[in-house]
Amino acid sequence: MHKAFAILKQQTEKGIGIIAVVHDLNLASLYADQIVLLDQQQVLHCGPPVNVITKANIEQVFKTQVSIIDHPQNKKPVVIQAAL
């Protein structure tokens, strides 16, 4: 999956627009320039991953506790589900 998204990311650098529906928050965070977070078919947040993938936003939509850390290579947010 990462290979496919890396190829798509290269296309955006050529000026080609890409729209993808992704349910993996960490994959979206790593590759997307903009993220739209939906809740009950409504746009809840829209913007760069660092503004959308936040502890408060994810906990509000998914009703579970998470931690958000920075990816060690690119500082994009990474979601980690809290231990049960």
MDAnalysis code that builds the backbone (N, CA, C; Angstrom):
import MDAnalysis as mda
import numpy as np

u = mda.Universe.empty(252, n_residues=84, atom_resindex=np.repeat(np.arange(84), 3), trajectory=True)
u.add_TopologyAttr("name", ["N", "CA", "C"] * 84)
u.add_TopologyAttr("resid", np.arange(1, 85))
u.add_TopologyAttr("resname", ["MET", "HIS", "LYS", "ALA", "PHE", "ALA", "ILE", "LEU", "LYS", "GLN", "GLN", "THR", "GLU", "LYS", "GLY", "ILE", "GLY", "ILE", "ILE", "ALA", "VAL", "VAL", "HIS", "ASP", "LEU", "ASN", "LEU", "ALA", "SER", "LEU", "TYR", "ALA", "ASP", "GLN", "ILE", "VAL", "LEU", "LEU", "ASP", "GLN", "GLN", "GLN", "VAL", "LEU", "HIS", "CYS", "GLY", "PRO", "PRO", "VAL", "ASN", "VAL", "ILE", "THR", "LYS", "ALA", "ASN", "ILE", "GLU", "GLN", "VAL", "PHE", "LYS", "THR", "GLN", "VAL", "SER", "ILE", "ILE", "ASP", "HIS", "PRO", "GLN", "ASN", "LYS", "LYS", "PRO", "VAL", "VAL", "ILE", "GLN", "ALA", "ALA", "LEU"])
u.atoms.positions = np.array([
    [0.827, -1.195, 0.000],
    [0.000, 0.000, 0.000],
    [0.867, 1.254, 0.000],
    [1.953, 1.228, 0.761],
    [2.818, 2.403, 0.809],
    [3.414, 2.717, -0.560],
    [3.756, 1.685, -1.305],
    [4.324, 1.886, -2.644],
    [3.320, 2.608, -3.541],
    [2.072, 2.178, -3.498],
    [1.031, 2.812, -4.313],
    [0.856, 4.275, -3.935],
    [0.837, 4.569, -2.640],
    [0.665, 5.951, -2.201],
    [1.892, 6.800, -2.512],
    [3.064, 6.206, -2.478],
    [4.280, 6.939, -2.853],
    [4.219, 7.338, -4.329],
    [3.725, 6.452, -5.163],
    [3.571, 6.770, -6.591],
    [2.547, 7.884, -6.776],
    [1.436, 7.799, -6.064],
    [0.423, 8.858, -6.148],
    [0.990, 10.195, -5.672],
    [1.780, 10.166, -4.603],
    [2.381, 11.391, -4.083],
    [3.304, 12.022, -5.131],
    [4.045, 11.204, -5.868],
    [4.906, 11.713, -6.938],
    [4.073, 12.419, -8.006],
    [2.892, 11.901, -8.282],
    [2.028, 12.524, -9.285],
    [1.563, 13.900, -8.832],
    [1.308, 14.056, -7.543],
    [0.877, 15.374, -7.052],
    [1.989, 16.399, -7.203],
    [3.228, 15.946, -7.123],
    [4.364, 16.858, -7.291],
    [4.493, 17.327, -8.737],
    [3.819, 16.648, -9.657],
    [3.779, 17.046, -11.066],
    [2.565, 17.923, -11.359],
    [1.790, 18.224, -10.321],
    [0.622, 19.075, -10.482],
    [-0.676, 18.330, -10.718],
    [-0.655, 17.013, -10.612],
    [-1.862, 16.211, -10.798],
    [-2.584, 16.091, -9.454],
    [-3.878, 16.373, -9.450],
    [-4.666, 16.253, -8.228],
    [-5.116, 14.822, -8.004],
    [-5.050, 14.374, -6.780],
    [-5.465, 13.017, -6.411],
    [-6.482, 13.125, -5.274],
    [-7.585, 12.415, -5.405],
    [-8.560, 12.302, -4.322],
    [-8.656, 10.826, -3.975],
    [-8.514, 10.498, -2.696],
    [-8.579, 9.102, -2.262],
    [-9.423, 9.009, -0.996],
    [-10.196, 7.953, -0.912],
    [-10.936, 7.647, 0.312],
    [-10.113, 6.608, 1.056],
    [-9.662, 6.981, 2.252],
    [-8.762, 6.125, 3.022],
    [-9.310, 6.010, 4.445],
    [-9.435, 4.776, 4.920],
    [-9.913, 4.559, 6.284],
    [-8.763, 4.343, 7.265],
    [-7.555, 4.257, 6.766],
    [-6.366, 4.117, 7.613],
    [-5.833, 5.519, 7.905],
    [-6.071, 5.998, 9.112],
    [-5.691, 7.366, 9.469],
    [-4.198, 7.615, 9.339],
    [-3.388, 6.630, 9.704],
    [-1.938, 6.817, 9.636],
    [-1.448, 6.870, 8.194],
    [-2.028, 6.081, 7.330],
    [-1.673, 6.126, 5.916],
    [-2.072, 7.476, 5.318],
    [-3.257, 7.925, 5.635],
    [-3.710, 9.229, 5.155],
    [-2.794, 10.337, 5.670],
    [-2.436, 10.268, 6.921],
    [-1.573, 11.283, 7.514],
    [-0.213, 11.353, 6.833],
    [0.344, 10.198, 6.510],
    [1.674, 10.160, 5.899],
    [1.717, 10.737, 4.485],
    [0.637, 10.560, 3.734],
    [0.693, 10.897, 2.307],
    [-0.188, 12.063, 1.877],
    [-1.221, 12.383, 2.621],
    [-2.160, 13.419, 2.177],
    [-1.657, 14.816, 2.512],
    [-1.937, 15.734, 1.612],
    [-1.672, 17.147, 1.888],
    [-2.830, 17.748, 2.686],
    [-4.040, 17.276, 2.396],
    [-5.251, 17.734, 3.067],
    [-6.079, 16.509, 3.436],
    [-6.744, 16.572, 4.583],
    [-7.603, 15.477, 5.044],
    [-8.969, 16.053, 5.390],
    [-10.008, 15.326, 5.006],
    [-11.372, 15.655, 5.418],
    [-11.805, 14.561, 6.377],
    [-12.127, 14.930, 7.602],
    [-12.576, 13.980, 8.621],
    [-14.092, 14.082, 8.723],
    [-14.751, 12.963, 8.440],
    [-16.211, 12.917, 8.467],
    [-16.706, 12.258, 9.742],
    [-17.871, 12.699, 10.188],
    [-18.566, 12.067, 11.311],
    [-20.046, 12.070, 10.981],
    [-20.642, 10.883, 10.874],
    [-22.058, 10.752, 10.530],
    [-22.384, 11.499, 9.227],
    [-21.544, 11.330, 8.228],
    [-21.711, 11.893, 6.888],
    [-21.588, 13.422, 6.857],
    [-21.057, 14.001, 7.905],
    [-20.850, 15.447, 7.967],
    [-19.359, 15.742, 8.050],
    [-18.932, 16.808, 7.368],
    [-17.530, 17.222, 7.468],
    [-17.315, 17.823, 8.854],
    [-16.431, 17.194, 9.605],
    [-16.134, 17.663, 10.948],
    [-14.912, 18.577, 10.937],
    [-13.871, 18.162, 10.212],
    [-12.640, 18.947, 10.104],
    [-12.051, 18.752, 8.725],
    [-11.363, 19.778, 8.248],
    [-10.708, 19.710, 6.948],
    [-9.438, 20.545, 7.021],
    [-8.328, 19.977, 6.531],
    [-7.072, 20.721, 6.526],
    [-5.884, 19.791, 6.471],
    [-4.708, 20.338, 6.744],
    [-3.500, 19.505, 6.752],
    [-3.571, 18.448, 7.863],
    [-2.883, 17.323, 7.678],
    [-2.935, 16.257, 8.686],
    [-2.671, 16.738, 10.112],
    [-1.716, 17.614, 10.305],
    [-1.381, 18.068, 11.661],
    [-2.552, 18.803, 12.327],
    [-3.435, 19.395, 11.517],
    [-4.590, 20.110, 12.076],
    [-5.812, 19.219, 12.250],
    [-5.880, 18.130, 11.501],
    [-7.055, 17.262, 11.519],
    [-6.847, 16.035, 12.399],
    [-5.668, 15.424, 12.309],
    [-5.375, 14.216, 13.091],
    [-4.879, 14.645, 14.471],
    [-5.838, 14.995, 15.323],
    [-5.523, 15.402, 16.694],
    [-6.212, 14.447, 17.660],
    [-5.722, 14.414, 18.866],
    [-6.305, 13.561, 19.905],
    [-7.794, 13.862, 20.078],
    [-8.138, 15.118, 20.205],
    [-9.529, 15.508, 20.432],
    [-10.415, 15.108, 19.252],
    [-9.964, 15.360, 18.026],
    [-10.776, 15.040, 16.853],
    [-11.003, 13.537, 16.716],
    [-9.958, 12.755, 16.877],
    [-10.063, 11.307, 16.694],
    [-10.917, 10.692, 17.797],
    [-10.722, 11.140, 19.023],
    [-11.530, 10.608, 20.125],
    [-12.998, 10.977, 19.965],
    [-13.272, 12.170, 19.442],
    [-14.655, 12.591, 19.225],
    [-15.344, 11.707, 18.181],
    [-14.678, 11.436, 17.087],
    [-15.296, 10.676, 15.998],
    [-15.361, 9.187, 16.305],
    [-14.274, 8.621, 16.822],
    [-14.196, 7.172, 16.995],
    [-14.551, 6.699, 18.403],
    [-14.809, 7.624, 19.303],
    [-15.262, 7.281, 20.660],
    [-14.327, 6.312, 21.365],
    [-13.032, 6.524, 21.201],
    [-12.025, 5.702, 21.872],
    [-10.818, 6.576, 22.194],
    [-10.112, 6.216, 23.244],
    [-8.944, 6.990, 23.640],
    [-7.755, 6.640, 22.746],
    [-7.021, 7.673, 22.362],
    [-5.841, 7.498, 21.526],
    [-4.724, 8.381, 22.027],
    [-3.537, 8.078, 21.540],
    [-2.398, 8.978, 21.691],
    [-1.975, 9.371, 20.292],
    [-1.476, 10.569, 20.160],
    [-0.952, 11.047, 18.881],
    [0.521, 11.350, 19.096],
    [1.358, 10.748, 18.260],
    [2.793, 11.021, 18.313],
    [3.237, 11.522, 16.949],
    [4.396, 12.132, 16.897],
    [4.966, 12.568, 15.625],
    [5.750, 11.421, 14.999],
    [5.547, 11.211, 13.704],
    [6.332, 10.220, 12.971],
    [7.799, 10.646, 13.053],
    [8.711, 9.734, 13.339],
    [10.111, 10.119, 13.550],
    [10.810, 10.675, 12.305],
    [10.317, 10.356, 11.103],
    [10.991, 10.826, 9.898],
    [10.411, 12.114, 9.344],
    [9.099, 12.295, 9.434],
    [8.506, 13.468, 8.783],
    [7.619, 14.312, 9.694],
    [7.542, 13.943, 10.963],
    [6.775, 14.684, 11.979],
    [5.282, 14.739, 11.715],
    [4.751, 13.898, 10.805],
    [3.303, 13.821, 10.603],
    [2.693, 13.079, 11.783],
    [1.429, 13.407, 12.126],
    [0.795, 12.730, 13.275],
    [0.533, 11.247, 13.012],
    [0.778, 10.451, 14.042],
    [0.525, 9.010, 14.009],
    [-0.426, 8.687, 15.168],
    [-1.490, 7.955, 14.866],
    [-2.502, 7.605, 15.864],
    [-2.167, 6.257, 16.471],
    [-2.168, 6.209, 17.785],
    [-1.970, 4.968, 18.517],
    [-3.156, 4.779, 19.449],
    [-3.856, 3.659, 19.299],
    [-5.000, 3.396, 20.155],
    [-4.513, 3.097, 21.563],
    [-5.219, 3.620, 22.541],
    [-4.868, 3.373, 23.937],
    [-5.100, 1.902, 24.275],
    [-4.295, 1.388, 25.166],
    [-4.451, 0.004, 25.615],
    [-5.768, -0.120, 26.372],
    [-6.426, -1.238, 26.158],
    [-7.707, -1.454, 26.849],
    [-7.502, -2.093, 28.198],
])
